[in-house]
Amino acid sequence: MITSLLMLSATLAAAAPADMSKPPEVAPMRAVKLPPRSEWKLENGMSVVLVTDKRVPLVTARLALAGGEAAIAAEDAGLADALAELLTDGTAKKTSKEIAEAAELFGGSLSAGAEPDSIVLRASALADKADAMASLLAEVARSPSFPEAEVALRKANMKEELAASRAESDFLASVAFYKKVFAGHPYAVTAPTDASIERVSRESVAAAYKRLFTPRGALLILVGDISRHDAEALVVRNFGTWQGGPAAKDAPPVAAAKAERTVYLLDRPKSSQVSFMLGNPAIREDNPAYFDLLIANQVLGGSFSSRLVRDIRETKGYTYRIGSRLEHRLTGSLFKIRTPVRTEVAEPALAAILDHLDKIRKGDATADELRQAKAYLAGSFARSLETQDGVADAVLKLRARRLPADWYDSYVDRVQGVTAAGARRAAEVFIRPDELTIVAVGDASKAASVLAKFTKKPIVTVDQDGN
């Protein structure tokens, strides 16, 4: 035994020592592709996408209706969210409690939510209960009753939710930011107002439902342990007789007009911090330069190892949270940075952010930065497809934003193919410090003079609704 240990020690001693100062080499990630898909249309115009996935005995569904928040007039802000919430609060045959109990019986869930360009119902069930799930999904989508009591309750909850949200500086900053960066466009409205909540009624919800819920604007996605034959029968049985008018129109394209850097300030007296949100219009995911910009953003502020986090959070200690992202809708995209900072460091923090924007536009990312950015994006993408929910959401994104059918199939290769020069060129073109919309929420008596140093135009004051 002792002899064996001595021989092992000698072998280890003779081995070349590992260089602990460098991270281990990681081989390039192999391409990750969406599973094969079957697609067809019903005679009523409803589109269906099926991904057969037998890894687990489950079926996951998405039912998306065109329109969403952007299809609602500004004076009715919040109506799309109210409609989505109320879908599961009663049908012609079931109460909200009975809907919840029915979902439990098929071993899954059912929910709905409003997004900028669509209203999406999400459901899941054990594979042998797929038909029961589809039946409930169809009932909720095709015959909601919008009970007066549930509408009144939703309206009261909207008031409470809005009041709670307005206590958060980040919420106030986001309301003003979208209203200004998407000025005059349906995407500009992201939150209800006191007045718009008062306008919510059973009649207004029912009218919005009638306009938006039509098979001609519907996309049903099924992912799971179900064959094409069984899926076709299930869909026809539950949705084949659904009728309705034309699909909601797309939101108009977001104007690409250049703008001068403008600072908007919402006064919160005695606030101990300033919440910043800043950005400018960007490019869609099918733009040839998109992956270059994606890598540039990742290096800048897309993860905990990014420049903004390492410098402004870790080194300078100005904030506990900062990041940048690319955000997309059907007809418009954004580059955006968000951070709350202590009031006394608002000036150096904003100066540091703008300095990082200049650097990402004028200098190449290092080899380590590129490696980390690519590994993070490729790995996150691969992990997102490990579940049925992830696959369903990926297919929904692909169809809802009308991306090429093979967009995901080339995702990893295109991420890995970005060069430092390509990322820099994309940042130079699509990250535009001189055209930023900058929103700040804080104590105006302390912040106004500081913020004035960052714009050639007068500071514009806004209220809690971004006006």
N, C-alpha and C positions, 0 to 999 in steps of 0.2 A: 504493500500500500504506500509506504514511504517512498520506495523507489519510483513508483508511478507518479507520485506528486512531484518529485524532483525532476523527472523527465518532462512533465507538463510545464513546470516553471522554466526550465531551460528553453523549451520550445517557444513559450510566450516571450521570454527575454530576447530571443533571437529574432523575433518578428519585428518588422519595421513599425515604429511607433506611429499611432494615428495623429494627424494634425487636427487638434481640437479647436483651433482658431477659425476653421472654416466649416460651413455647413456641409453635410454629406451631399454628394452629387446625386441628382435626381434625373432619371431618364425622361426624355420628352413624353408627354402624355399621349396615349393613343386616341384616335378620333372617337368621339362619342356621338351616336346618332339616335334620333327618335325612332321608336319601334315602327314597324310597317303599319300603315293606316289604310282603312277602307272608307270610302266616301260615297254618299249618294244623296239624292233629293227626293222628298215626297212630292206628290202631285200638288199639294197645297203650297209648295215653295220652301218648306222647312229643310234645312241642310243637316246632315248627320255625318259624324266622323266616328269610326270605331277603331279602337286599339285593343286587340285581344291580348291579354296578359294573364297567363295562368300561374304566375309565381305564388299568388295567394288567392284563396277563395273569396274574393271581394269584387264588387263592381262600383266604380266611381263615375259620377255624372256631373256635367256642367250644361246648363241651359242658359244661353246668352241671348238677350233681346237687344237689337240695335237701338241706339238713342241715348239712354242714360242721362246724366246730369246736364250735358251740353244741349239736350233736346228740350230742356225746360226754360221758360222765360226767366230773366233775372229777377223779376218781381215775385216769382214763385220759388225762389231758391230754397232747397230743402225738400221740395215736393217729390223728387225722384227717390230720395232716401226714405221718405215717409211711405211711399208706394212699396218699395222693396221690403221694408220692415213689416208692413201690413199684409203682405201676401200670405204669410204663415199664421195670421191671426184669425182666420175663418174663411170657409168656403161655403158653397150652397148646401153642402152636406155635413160639414164638420166644424166644430168649434176649435179655437186655438189649442185647447187642452187635448182634444181628440187628434189633432194633427201631430202634436208632440208625442202622444202615446203610440200612434201609428208608426212613426219613425223609429221609436224604440223597439217595436215588434219586429221590424225587418233588420234589426241589429245595426243600425247606422244613424244617419243624421240628415237634416234638411234645413237649409238656411238660404237667405237671399241678401244681396247688397247692391247698392248703386255705385257705378264707376263713371268716369267722365264720358265714355262713349257707349256704355251698355249697362243693362241691369242683368246681373248674373245670379242664377239659382244654383246652389251646390248641394249634392246629395251623395250618399254612399250607403251600401248595404252588403250583407252577406250574399254571395253569388246565387244561392238558391232562393233568395228573396228579391232578386233583381226586378221581377215583374211588379211586386208589391211596391218597391221603391218608385219605379217608373209611373205606376198608377197614381201614387200620392203626388209625385212631382207634376204630373199632368193636371191633376185636380187643382193644385195650388196655382199653377200657371194659367189654367184655362177658365176657372170659375171662382176666383176669390170674391168674397161677399162684402168686405170692408165694413164690418159692423160699426154702427155709430159709436158704441161704447169704446171699441178698440181705437177708433180714429181719435176720439177725445183723449184717451189715455196716451196715445202716441204724441199728440199735440202737446200735452202737458209735459211729457218726458223730453220733447224737443226743447221746450223752454228751459227746463232744468239743465239739460246737457249743454245748451248754448251758454247759460250763465256760468256753468263750471268751466267750460272751455275758455271763456273770456278772462278767467282768472289766470290763465297761462300765457306768458309773453310770447312763447313760440307759436301758439295758435294765432294770436293777434298779428304777429309778423307774417305768418303764412297767408292769412286772409288778404292783407294789404299787398303782399308780394305778387300773388297771382292776379289780383285785380289790376296791378300796374304793368306787370310784364306781359300779360295777355289783354291789355286794355281794349275794351270794346268788343272782345271776342267771347263766345259762350264759355270758353275755358276759364275766363276771368273770375267766375263766381264759384267759390268752393265751400261756402258756408251759408246757412240761413241767416236772416235778420229777424228782429222782433216783428217787423211788419209782415215779412213773408210767412212766418209761422202762423200769424193771425189769419192769413188767407187760406190755410189748409182746412179742408172740409171733406166730407165723404164725397161730395159732388166733384170737387177738383181732383181728388185721388182717382175716382172712377173714370173721369174724362182722360186723365193722363194714361191710365191703364188701357183704355180702349184705343188710344192712339199708338201706344208703343208695343202692346202685346199682340203680335200678329205672326203667324207662321212664316210669312214672307220675309220677316226680319229676324228669324230665329235660327240659332245654331245649337244642336244637341251633340255633345261629346260623351261617348261612353268608353271607359277604360276598365278592363278587367277580364275576369274569367267567364267570357260569354262568346259564343260563336257568331259569325256573320248571319247565319240562318236564324238563330234565336233572337239576335239583335233586331233584325228586320221585322220579325213578327211582333216583338215587344214594342217597337216604335210605331208601327202601323196601328196596333191595337190601342195604344194610348194617345197618339197624336194625329192619326190619319184623318180624322173628321174635323180637326181644328180648322177654323176659317177666320179670316180677318182682312184688313185693308192693306195698303202699301206699307213697306218698311219705312221707318223714320229716316230722314235724310242725314247724311254725314254732316258733321260740323264743318264750316268753311275752312279753307287753309289759313293757317296763322300767317299774318303779313310778315315779311322779312325786312321791313323798313329799319334802317339804322336809327339809333337813338343816342342822344348825348347822355353821359352818366348823370343819373339823378338820384338824390337821397331823399327818402320819405321818412318822416319821424312821427311816431305815435307816442304821445306824452303819458307816462305812468309816474306821477309824482311819488317821490321817496323810494322808487325802485332801486334796489341794490345792484341790479345788473342791467345790461343792455343786450337784448336779443337781436342778432343780425340774421338777415336772410338776403342773399344777393346772388345775382345770376343774369343770364342772357339767353335768348332763343338759340337752339342748337340744331342738330341734324337727326333725321330719322335713322332707324337701325338698318335700313337697306341702302343708305348712302355709301358709296365706295370708300369714304374716309372714316366710316363709323368705328371700325375696330382700332384704328390709330388713335382716335379721340378717346375711346374706351380705355385704352392702356394709359394714355396721358392722364385721364381723370383718376385712374386707379393709383398711379404714382403720386399724384397731387393730394388726394384726400379720400380714396376709396376704401381704405382699411386702416387697422390700427398701426400698421407699419408705414403708413403714408407720410409725406412731408408735413402736411398740416398738423397731423397728430403728433408726430415726433417733435416738431418745433414749438407750436403754439400751445399744445397741451403739456407735453413732457418736459421740454427744456425751459420754456418761458413761464409755464404755469398760469396762463391767462384764462383757461377754461377747463372744464372737465369733459366737454363734448364738442367735437368739431368734425366735419366731414363734407365731402363734395360728392355729387352724383349726377348722372344723366337720367332725365325723367322723360317719359314718352306718353303721348296720346296719339290718336289716329292721324290727326292733321297738324300736329305741332309737338316740338320737343324742347327741352330746357337743359342747360347746365346750371347747377345750383350749389351754393355753399350755405351751410346753416351752423350757427354757433351762438350760445349765450356766453357773455364775458362779464367780469366784474366792471362796474361803472368806471372805476378809477383807471382801468387799463383799456378802455374802449378805443382810445386813439392809437396806442402802439399795436393793439391787436388787429385793428382794421388795416393799419399800415403794413403789418407783417403779412396779412392775407394777400393784399395787393402786390406785395413784393414777391410772394410765391407765384402769383399769377404771371408776373413778368418773367420769372425764372423758368417756369415750365414752358413758356412760349419762346424763350431765347436760347435755352441750353438743352443739351441732350440728357436724358435719364441715364443713370449709371447701369452697368451690366447687372449688378445686384438688384437694383430697383426694377428693371425689366423682368428679371427672373422671378422675383417675388410677385409682381403684378400678374404675370402670366400664370404662375402656379395657382394663385388665389382664384382668378377668374375661371380657369379651366376646371379646377377642383370643385368650385362652388357649382358650376354648371353640371358636372357629372353627378354630384350628390343630389342635385335637384330632380334628377330623373330616376332616382332609386325608388320612389314611391308612386303609386297610382295618382295621388293628388298632384305630384310634381309633373307627371306626364300630361295629365288633363290640363293643368294650367299652361304648360308649354304649347300644347296644341291650340288652346284657346287664344293665347297671345299671337301665335302664328297666323291664325285665321282672322282674329279681330283687328289686328294691325296690318293685315294684308301683306305679310312678308312672303318672300319666295318660299316655295314648298321645301326646298333643301337648305333653308337658312340655318337651321340648327345642325344639320349634318356637317356643315363646314365650320361650325363655331370654333371648335378647339384648334383646328388648323389655322384659321384666320387670326385667332388670338396669338398662337405661337409664331405666326409669320410677321408680326409687327416689329419694325426696327425702331431704334432710338430716333433716327432722323424722321421717320414717318410720324411718330408720336409728337415730335416737336412741331412739325409742319401743321398737323391737325390742331394742336393747341394754339398755334399762332393764328390760324384762320377762324377757329370756332370758339375760342375763349377770348372775350373782348373786354378788357378792363375799362376802356374808355367809353363803353356803351352799357355798363352795368346798371341794372335796377338794384338799388340798395335800400332795404327797409330796416329801420332800427326802432325798437320799442324800449323805451327807458325814460328816465327823468329828464325832461327837456331842459330844465334849468341847468343841468350839468352836462348834458350830451350835445345840445344844439351847437355850441361854439366849437366843440371838437369835431363834429361831423361836417361843419361848414368848410373845413380844410380839405375835404375830399371831393368837392364838387365845384364847378365853375358857376353853376346855377344856384338860385336861392333854394334852401331846403323847403320841401313841401310837407306841411303837416297833414296828417290823416286821422280819421276817427276809428272807432273800434270795428266798423264795417269796411274799412279800407278806403272810405270816401274822403 
